[in-house]
Amino acid sequence: MRLKDKIAVVTGAASGIGKEIATVFAREGAKIVIADLNRDGADAVAKELGGPSRAIGLSMDVTDEEQVDTGMAKAVRAFGSIDVLVSNAGVQIVEHIENFEFAKWKKLLAIHLDGAFLTTRAAVRQMYKQKTGGSIIYMGSVHSKEASPLKAPYVTAKHGLIGLAKVVAKEGAAHNVRANVICPGFVRTPLVDKQIPEQAKELGISEQEVIKNVMLKETVDGEFTTTDDVAELALFFASFPSNALTGQSVVVSHGWFMQ
């Protein structure tokens, strides 16, 4: 029970990686706040994890300052504190840069970067007040380190999260608040499944070629990273006992991008 009675807020947790992180955290004793645009999905996951005494669902648009602040306040009222924030909410839009619509560029950056900032600000305010420390975990990507065609705003945003984590690590150290970034490779989630036909169309190749020669080409074994792989790393960051591990970004990708 590595997170016994810790309070964790996980954004984008109604499905995919966020849901798996919430599930693993609950298994390890945490009480979970599922924050997602999909309120019905968030409530369903919360029910799976034990209901109101162990998990609650919240409707949250992470780009909306009022919704974030209100949602984080509800989390504190429900469980009394916030010990872990997993900033996981994200979207993907693929397009060649010369055709990329500015509105879509702004939307993607807002979700990944504005959302990370707003949820971080609300979380650290509470963590500093509690004086019991905490852990901020950002969902980066191998694209926090690398670049791929068709993903200009995504690569930009994921690089930006590393910068934000470093600042939060430096500012939070005096309050025993850590900040780290998980950088997964391709994980077979609905977000990735949606990209496969989109990239096939843009690149003029088959969907199987997208998987083999684009997504998994640089891995050591041609395998997708799993949601459980990512959740186990999130657990490691959340439960680490000191500021010795802060301001770091760790790649979990079957060897795609080795540091």
C-alpha positions as CSV (number, residue, x, y, z in Angstrom):
1,M,0.0,0.0,0.0
2,R,2.5,2.6,-1.2
3,L,0.0,5.4,-1.4
4,K,-2.2,4.5,1.7
5,D,-4.7,7.3,2.3
6,K,-2.9,9.7,-0.1
7,I,-5.3,11.9,-2.2
8,A,-4.6,11.9,-5.9
9,V,-6.2,14.0,-8.6
10,V,-5.8,12.5,-12.1
11,T,-7.0,14.5,-15.1
12,G,-8.2,12.8,-18.2
13,A,-8.8,9.7,-16.2
14,A,-12.1,8.5,-17.6
15,S,-10.2,6.2,-20.0
16,G,-6.8,5.2,-21.3
17,I,-3.6,6.0,-19.4
18,G,-5.3,8.2,-16.9
19,K,-7.8,5.4,-15.9
20,E,-5.0,2.9,-15.5
21,I,-3.0,5.3,-13.3
22,A,-6.1,5.9,-11.2
23,T,-6.7,2.1,-10.9
24,V,-3.1,1.4,-9.8
25,F,-3.1,4.3,-7.3
26,A,-6.4,3.0,-5.8
27,R,-4.9,-0.5,-5.6
28,E,-2.0,1.0,-3.6
29,G,-4.4,2.7,-1.1
30,A,-4.9,6.2,-2.5
31,K,-8.2,8.0,-2.7
32,I,-8.8,9.2,-6.2
33,V,-10.4,12.2,-7.9
34,I,-11.2,11.4,-11.5
35,A,-11.2,14.7,-13.4
36,D,-12.4,14.5,-17.0
37,L,-14.5,16.3,-19.6
38,N,-16.6,13.1,-19.7
39,R,-18.4,13.4,-16.4
40,D,-20.3,10.1,-16.9
41,G,-17.1,8.3,-17.7
42,A,-15.4,9.9,-14.6
43,D,-18.3,8.8,-12.4
44,A,-18.2,5.2,-13.8
45,V,-14.5,4.9,-13.1
46,A,-15.0,6.3,-9.6
47,K,-17.7,3.7,-9.0
48,E,-15.3,0.9,-10.1
49,L,-12.7,2.2,-7.7
50,G,-14.9,2.0,-4.6
51,G,-17.4,4.9,-4.8
52,P,-17.6,8.1,-2.7
53,S,-15.5,7.0,0.2
54,R,-12.6,6.1,-2.1
55,A,-13.1,7.9,-5.4
56,I,-15.2,10.6,-6.9
57,G,-15.7,11.9,-10.5
58,L,-15.5,15.5,-11.5
59,S,-16.3,17.3,-14.7
60,M,-13.3,19.4,-15.6
61,D,-12.2,21.3,-18.7
62,V,-8.5,21.8,-17.8
63,T,-8.3,24.9,-20.0
64,D,-11.0,26.7,-17.9
65,E,-9.5,28.5,-14.9
66,E,-12.8,28.6,-13.0
67,Q,-13.5,24.9,-13.6
68,V,-10.1,23.9,-12.5
69,D,-10.1,25.9,-9.3
70,T,-13.6,24.8,-8.5
71,G,-12.8,21.2,-9.2
72,M,-9.7,21.2,-7.0
73,A,-11.6,22.8,-4.2
74,K,-14.2,20.0,-4.5
75,A,-11.5,17.5,-4.2
76,V,-10.2,19.1,-1.0
77,R,-13.8,19.2,0.4
78,A,-14.3,15.6,-0.4
79,F,-11.0,14.1,0.9
80,G,-9.3,16.9,2.9
81,S,-6.1,17.4,1.0
82,I,-4.3,16.9,-2.3
83,D,-1.1,14.9,-2.2
84,V,-0.6,13.9,-5.8
85,L,-1.5,15.6,-9.1
86,V,-1.3,13.6,-12.4
87,S,-1.6,16.1,-15.2
88,N,-2.6,13.7,-17.9
89,A,-5.4,15.3,-20.0
90,G,-4.4,15.6,-23.6
91,V,-5.4,15.5,-27.3
92,Q,-3.7,14.8,-30.5
93,I,-4.1,16.5,-33.9
94,V,-2.0,15.5,-36.9
95,E,-1.3,17.6,-39.9
96,H,1.5,19.0,-42.0
97,I,2.6,22.3,-40.5
98,E,1.9,24.3,-43.7
99,N,-1.8,23.2,-43.4
100,F,-2.1,23.4,-39.6
101,E,-5.0,25.6,-38.6
102,F,-4.1,28.2,-36.0
103,A,-7.2,27.5,-34.0
104,K,-6.3,23.8,-33.7
105,W,-2.7,24.7,-32.7
106,K,-4.1,26.9,-29.9
107,K,-6.5,24.3,-28.8
108,L,-3.8,21.6,-28.4
109,L,-1.4,23.9,-26.6
110,A,-4.2,25.1,-24.3
111,I,-5.1,21.5,-23.2
112,H,-1.5,20.4,-22.7
113,L,0.2,23.5,-21.4
114,D,-2.6,25.8,-20.0
115,G,-4.2,22.7,-18.4
116,A,-0.9,21.7,-16.8
117,F,-0.3,25.2,-15.5
118,L,-3.8,25.7,-14.1
119,T,-4.0,22.3,-12.4
120,T,-0.5,22.7,-11.0
121,R,-1.2,26.2,-9.6
122,A,-4.3,24.9,-7.8
123,A,-2.5,21.8,-6.5
124,V,0.6,23.5,-5.2
125,R,-1.4,26.2,-3.4
126,Q,-3.1,23.4,-1.5
127,M,0.1,21.4,-1.0
128,Y,2.0,24.4,0.3
129,K,-0.9,25.1,2.7
130,Q,-0.9,21.5,4.0
131,K,2.8,21.6,4.7
132,T,3.0,17.8,4.0
133,G,4.7,17.9,0.6
134,G,3.4,16.4,-2.6
135,S,4.1,15.1,-6.0
136,I,3.2,16.7,-9.4
137,I,3.4,14.3,-12.3
138,Y,3.1,15.4,-15.9
139,M,2.3,13.2,-18.8
140,G,4.9,14.0,-21.4
141,S,5.9,11.8,-24.3
142,V,8.9,10.6,-26.2
143,H,8.0,13.7,-28.1
144,S,9.2,15.7,-25.1
145,K,12.6,14.6,-26.3
146,E,12.2,13.9,-30.0
147,A,10.2,15.1,-32.9
148,S,8.0,13.4,-35.6
149,P,6.4,14.8,-38.7
150,L,2.7,16.0,-38.5
151,K,2.9,16.8,-34.8
152,A,4.2,20.4,-34.5
153,P,2.0,21.6,-31.6
154,Y,2.1,18.2,-29.8
155,V,5.9,18.1,-29.8
156,T,6.0,21.8,-28.8
157,A,3.7,21.2,-25.9
158,K,5.4,18.0,-24.7
159,H,8.8,19.8,-24.7
160,G,7.2,22.6,-22.7
161,L,6.1,20.3,-20.0
162,I,9.7,19.4,-19.1
163,G,10.4,23.1,-18.7
164,L,7.4,23.6,-16.4
165,A,8.3,20.5,-14.3
166,K,11.8,21.9,-13.8
167,V,10.5,25.2,-12.5
168,V,7.9,23.5,-10.2
169,A,10.7,21.3,-8.9
170,K,12.9,24.2,-8.0
171,E,10.1,26.3,-6.5
172,G,8.4,23.4,-4.8
173,A,11.5,22.0,-3.1
174,A,11.2,24.3,-0.1
175,H,7.7,22.8,0.5
176,N,8.8,19.2,-0.3
177,V,6.8,19.2,-3.5
178,R,8.3,17.2,-6.3
179,A,7.7,17.5,-10.0
180,N,8.5,14.9,-12.7
181,V,7.6,14.0,-16.2
182,I,6.6,10.6,-17.7
183,C,7.6,10.2,-21.3
184,P,5.8,7.2,-22.9
185,G,6.2,5.9,-26.3
186,F,3.2,4.9,-28.3
187,V,0.5,3.4,-26.0
188,R,-2.4,1.6,-27.7
189,T,-5.2,3.9,-26.4
190,P,-8.2,5.4,-28.3
191,L,-6.0,8.5,-28.8
192,V,-3.4,6.5,-30.7
193,D,-5.9,4.3,-32.5
194,K,-7.4,7.5,-33.9
195,Q,-4.0,8.6,-35.2
196,I,-3.3,5.4,-37.2
197,P,-5.8,6.1,-40.1
198,E,-5.0,9.8,-40.0
199,Q,-1.3,9.3,-40.4
200,A,-1.9,6.6,-43.1
201,K,-3.9,9.1,-45.1
202,E,-1.4,12.0,-44.6
203,L,1.6,9.8,-45.4
204,G,0.0,7.8,-48.2
205,I,0.8,4.4,-46.6
206,S,-1.2,1.5,-45.0
207,E,-2.3,1.5,-41.4
208,Q,0.0,-1.5,-40.8
209,E,2.9,0.4,-42.2
210,V,2.1,3.3,-39.8
211,I,2.3,0.9,-36.9
212,K,5.4,-0.9,-38.0
213,N,7.4,1.8,-39.8
214,V,6.4,5.0,-38.0
215,M,5.1,4.3,-34.5
216,L,7.2,1.3,-33.5
217,K,10.2,1.6,-35.9
218,E,12.6,2.9,-33.3
219,T,11.7,0.5,-30.5
220,V,13.9,-2.4,-29.6
221,D,11.2,-5.1,-30.0
222,G,8.4,-3.6,-32.1
223,E,6.0,-3.5,-29.2
224,F,3.6,-0.8,-27.9
225,T,4.1,0.5,-24.4
226,T,1.2,-0.5,-22.2
227,T,-1.0,1.6,-19.9
228,D,0.3,-0.5,-17.0
229,D,3.9,0.3,-17.9
230,V,3.1,4.0,-17.6
231,A,1.0,3.6,-14.4
232,E,3.8,1.8,-12.7
233,L,6.2,4.6,-13.4
234,A,3.6,7.1,-12.1
235,L,3.3,5.1,-8.9
236,F,7.1,5.2,-8.5
237,F,7.1,9.0,-8.9
238,A,4.1,9.4,-6.6
239,S,5.5,7.3,-3.8
240,F,9.1,8.3,-3.9
241,P,10.0,9.5,-0.4
242,S,12.2,12.6,-1.0
243,N,13.3,15.5,-3.2
244,A,16.2,13.3,-4.5
245,L,14.0,12.5,-7.5
246,T,12.6,15.8,-8.8
247,G,12.8,17.8,-12.0
248,Q,13.3,14.6,-14.0
249,S,11.8,13.1,-17.1
250,V,11.8,9.4,-17.6
251,V,11.2,7.7,-21.0
252,V,9.1,4.4,-21.0
253,S,9.1,3.4,-24.6
254,H,10.6,0.0,-25.4
255,G,13.9,1.7,-26.1
256,W,12.7,4.4,-28.4
257,F,14.9,7.3,-27.5
258,M,17.6,6.2,-25.2
259,Q,19.3,8.7,-22.9
